[in-house]
Amino acid sequence: MTLAAIGRTSDGMCAASRHPAPSRLMIGRPELALIGITLLWGGTFLIVHQAMRHSGPLFFVGLRFGTAALIALPLAWPVLRGVTRREWLAGTMIGVGIFTGYTLQTWGLRTIPSSTSAFITAAYVPLVPILQWIVLRRRPRLASWIGVALAFAGLLLIAAPRDGLSLGRGEALTLISTLAIALEIIFISLWAGRVDVARVTFIQLAVTSLLAFACMVPAGEAIPPFSWIVILSACGLGLMTALIQLAMNWAQRSVSATRATLIYAGEPVWAGLIGWIAGDRLPASALLGGALVVAAVIVSEIRFGRPQGIAR
């Protein structure tokens, strides 16, 4: 996630609100692009889960976001010399949020199925309005509280489907990562419109990579043996991040906030389907919990009235 695509729950207006919304019954190229993006997001969980058999989480996160930073560099280079203190601060704050969230999520994927990780991670969406209330003093709407309640019920079913109310290490790390991801979105919202997008995007990606590599020594994580699985997975995800941002910036010029929300809510569903094809077999109670989390995402994000900006 980068500043180029403001978090789903931010309050800023996007170009979609300045163009007529397409018919609700029509699915055009922008909608198909967003569906494809959501499918790719869902597939990333399985990719990371498989890569964790060959690499530690810090090295993988460092390589993944280092690749993304190198891809973003040509866009930022022409304007990089004009970087300001505010942009350094914004990029660093967002980078710390990305580093914390993705490292914990990646760590959790070492021990839990990709489907479980995807459903738990999706719970960050209803958490954002609550943290915005605490940090930015923006009172949540009733729909936000309903979303939090649905997400909480869903997480109980996902994380403890067999042995009662108890979180394993992987589930706990992933749950904590949702707080970091939610804070990252708040940081993005805080700095939106006050900084240069290209410069801050490059800074946040570079900060994430540098923090991951720097933490390997104190964490006792060694550089893994050479593995094409790790190289292709991490570098591929870095490239995917850049391509996804470009596609989103194009598609969301004409897709309304509500329609985009409904499409994005399919991310954990795609992840669950891909995980099932790969061999994940979640209990019925966990699947019900996943459905509640998806419902929480939809309920907490749907706004009645004039559409507002939405991106990821």
C-alpha positions in Angstrom: 0.0 0.0 0.0 1.4 3.4 -0.9 0.5 7.0 -0.7 -0.4 6.9 -4.3 -3.5 5.0 -3.4 -5.0 6.4 -0.2 -6.3 3.7 2.3 -9.7 2.4 1.7 -11.1 4.1 4.8 -9.6 7.5 4.3 -12.0 10.4 4.0 -10.5 12.2 0.9 -12.4 12.6 -2.3 -11.1 10.8 -5.4 -11.7 11.3 -9.0 -14.5 8.7 -9.0 -16.7 11.2 -7.1 -16.2 13.7 -10.0 -17.4 11.4 -12.7 -20.8 9.8 -13.3 -21.0 6.4 -11.8 -21.6 3.6 -14.3 -24.7 1.5 -14.2 -24.8 -0.9 -11.3 -25.5 -3.7 -13.6 -22.6 -3.1 -15.9 -19.1 -4.4 -15.4 -16.6 -2.6 -17.5 -12.8 -2.7 -17.9 -12.2 -0.7 -14.7 -14.3 -3.1 -12.6 -12.6 -6.1 -14.3 -9.2 -4.5 -13.5 -10.1 -4.2 -9.8 -11.4 -7.8 -9.7 -8.1 -8.9 -11.1 -6.2 -6.8 -8.5 -8.2 -8.3 -5.7 -7.5 -11.8 -7.0 -3.8 -11.0 -7.1 -4.0 -9.7 -3.5 -5.7 -13.0 -2.4 -2.9 -15.0 -4.1 -0.1 -13.1 -2.2 -0.9 -14.9 1.0 -0.2 -18.3 -0.4 2.9 -17.1 -2.1 4.3 -15.7 1.1 3.2 -18.9 3.0 5.2 -21.1 0.6 8.2 -18.8 0.6 8.4 -18.9 4.5 9.6 -22.5 4.1 12.8 -21.2 2.6 13.3 -17.8 4.2 12.9 -15.8 7.4 10.3 -13.1 7.5 12.6 -10.1 7.8 14.8 -11.1 4.8 11.7 -11.7 2.7 10.1 -8.4 3.6 13.3 -6.5 3.0 13.7 -8.1 -0.4 10.1 -7.6 -1.3 9.9 -3.9 -0.5 13.5 -3.3 -1.7 12.4 -4.5 -5.1 9.3 -2.3 -5.0 11.5 0.7 -4.0 13.8 0.1 -7.0 10.8 0.0 -9.3 9.4 3.2 -7.8 12.8 5.0 -8.1 12.5 6.1 -11.7 9.2 7.8 -11.0 10.7 9.6 -7.9 14.1 10.4 -9.3 13.2 13.5 -11.3 11.7 15.1 -8.1 13.8 13.4 -5.4 16.2 16.4 -4.9 13.3 18.5 -3.7 12.4 16.2 -0.8 11.3 18.1 2.4 11.5 17.3 6.1 7.8 16.8 6.1 8.1 14.2 3.4 10.9 12.4 5.1 8.8 12.3 8.3 5.7 11.1 6.4 7.6 8.5 4.5 9.3 7.2 7.6 6.1 7.0 9.7 4.2 5.2 6.9 7.3 2.9 6.3 7.4 2.0 10.0 3.7 1.0 9.8 4.2 -1.0 6.7 7.3 -2.7 8.1 5.5 -3.7 11.4 2.3 -4.9 9.7 3.9 -6.9 6.9 6.6 -8.4 9.1 4.2 -9.6 11.7 1.8 -10.9 9.0 4.7 -12.7 7.2 5.9 -14.1 10.5 2.4 -15.4 11.2 2.3 -17.1 7.8 5.0 -19.5 8.9 2.6 -21.3 11.1 -1.0 -20.7 9.9 -2.7 -21.4 6.6 -2.9 -18.6 4.0 -6.7 -18.6 4.2 -6.7 -17.9 7.9 -4.1 -15.1 7.5 -6.2 -13.4 4.8 -9.4 -13.5 6.8 -7.7 -12.1 10.0 -5.9 -9.4 8.0 -9.1 -8.2 6.5 -10.3 -7.2 9.9 -8.1 -4.1 9.7 -10.8 -2.3 7.7 -13.3 -2.0 10.5 -10.5 -1.1 12.9 -9.5 2.0 11.1 -12.5 4.2 12.1 -12.0 3.3 15.7 -8.3 4.2 15.6 -9.2 7.4 13.7 -11.5 8.3 16.6 -8.6 7.8 19.0 -5.9 9.5 17.0 -7.6 12.0 14.7 -10.8 12.6 16.8 -13.1 11.5 14.0 -16.2 9.9 15.5 -17.1 6.6 13.9 -20.4 6.1 12.2 -22.9 3.5 13.4 -21.9 1.2 10.5 -18.3 1.2 11.7 -19.4 -0.1 15.1 -21.5 -2.8 13.5 -18.5 -3.7 11.3 -16.2 -4.0 14.4 -18.7 -6.3 16.1 -19.0 -8.5 13.1 -15.2 -8.6 12.7 -14.7 -9.5 16.3 -17.2 -12.4 16.1 -15.6 -13.6 12.9 -12.1 -13.5 14.4 -13.2 -15.6 17.3 -14.5 -18.3 14.9 -11.5 -18.1 12.7 -8.7 -18.2 15.3 -10.2 -20.8 17.6 -12.3 -23.2 15.6 -11.4 -26.3 17.4 -10.0 -25.8 20.9 -12.1 -23.0 22.3 -11.1 -19.4 22.9 -7.3 -19.5 22.5 -5.0 -17.8 20.0 -2.0 -19.6 18.5 1.2 -17.7 17.9 0.5 -17.3 14.2 -3.0 -16.0 14.7 -1.9 -13.6 17.5 0.9 -12.1 15.3 -1.4 -11.7 12.4 -4.0 -10.0 14.6 -1.5 -7.6 15.9 -0.4 -6.9 12.4 -3.9 -5.6 11.6 -3.4 -2.8 14.1 -0.2 -1.7 12.4 -1.8 -1.8 9.0 -4.7 0.3 10.3 -2.3 2.8 11.8 -0.4 2.9 8.4 -3.7 3.9 6.7 -4.2 6.7 9.3 -0.7 7.9 8.7 -1.4 8.0 5.0 -4.6 9.9 5.6 -2.8 12.3 7.9 -0.2 13.3 5.3 -2.4 13.1 2.1 -2.5 16.2 0.0 0.5 17.8 1.9 3.4 15.9 0.3 4.6 14.8 -3.1 3.3 11.3 -3.8 6.2 10.0 -5.8 8.8 11.0 -3.2 6.9 9.7 -0.2 6.0 6.5 -2.0 9.7 5.8 -2.6 10.7 6.8 0.9 8.2 4.6 2.6 9.1 1.5 0.5 12.8 2.1 1.1 12.3 2.6 4.8 10.4 -0.6 5.0 13.1 -2.6 3.3 16.0 -1.0 5.3 14.2 -1.6 8.6 13.6 -5.3 7.7 17.3 -5.9 6.8 18.5 -3.9 9.8 16.4 -5.9 12.2 17.8 -9.3 11.0 20.9 -9.1 13.2 19.2 -8.2 16.6 16.4 -10.7 15.7 19.0 -13.5 15.1 17.7 -14.1 11.6 20.4 -15.3 9.2 20.5 -14.8 5.4 18.8 -17.9 4.0 20.5 -20.2 1.5 20.0 -19.1 -2.1 16.5 -20.2 -3.3 14.8 -19.3 -6.5 11.5 -19.6 -4.7 12.4 -16.8 -2.3 13.9 -14.6 -5.1 11.1 -15.0 -7.5 8.4 -14.7 -4.8 9.8 -11.6 -3.1 10.8 -9.8 -6.4 7.6 -10.9 -8.0 5.5 -9.4 -5.2 7.6 -6.2 -5.4 6.8 -5.9 -9.1 3.2 -6.8 -8.4 2.9 -4.0 -5.9 4.0 -1.4 -8.5 1.7 -2.8 -11.2 -1.3 -2.9 -8.9 -0.9 0.7 -7.9 -0.8 1.8 -11.5 -3.9 -0.2 -12.3 -5.8 1.1 -9.3 -5.0 4.7 -10.0 -6.4 4.2 -13.5 -9.5 2.1 -12.6 -10.6 4.2 -9.6 -11.1 7.3 -11.7 -14.4 5.9 -12.8 -15.4 3.3 -10.2 -17.5 4.5 -7.3 -16.4 4.0 -3.7 -19.3 1.7 -2.9 -18.6 -0.5 -5.9 -14.9 -0.6 -5.2 -15.6 -1.6 -1.6 -17.7 -4.5 -2.7 -14.9 -5.7 -5.1 -12.2 -5.3 -2.5 -14.1 -7.3 0.1 -13.5 -10.3 -2.1 -9.8 -10.3 -1.2 -10.0 -12.9 1.6 -12.6 -14.9 -0.4 -10.1 -15.2 -3.3 -7.4 -16.1 -0.7 -9.6 -18.7 0.8 -10.4 -20.2 -2.6 -6.7 -20.2 -3.7 -5.7 -21.7 -0.3 -8.4 -24.4 -0.7 -7.1 -25.3 -4.1 -3.6 -25.6 -2.6 -4.8 -27.9 0.2 -6.1 -25.6 3.0 -9.1 -27.2 4.7 -10.7 -24.8 7.2 -13.4 -26.0 9.5 -17.0 -24.9 8.9 -16.8 -22.6 11.9 -13.7 -20.8 10.5 -15.4 -20.4 7.1 -18.4 -18.8 8.9 -16.0 -16.5 10.7 -14.4 -15.6 7.4 -17.9 -14.7 6.0 -18.5 -12.5 9.0 -15.2 -10.6 8.5 -16.1 -10.1 4.8 -19.5 -8.8 5.9 -17.7 -6.5 8.4 -15.6 -5.0 5.6 -18.7 -4.3 3.4 -20.8 -2.9 6.2 -18.1 -0.7 7.7 -17.2 0.8 4.3 -20.5 1.3 2.5 -21.6 4.9 2.7 -25.1 6.0 1.7 -25.3 9.2 -0.2 -22.6 10.8 -2.3 -19.6 8.4 -3.0 -16.3 9.1 -1.4 -12.8 8.2 -2.3 -11.6 4.7 -1.9 -8.3 3.1 -2.8 -5.7 0.8 -1.5 
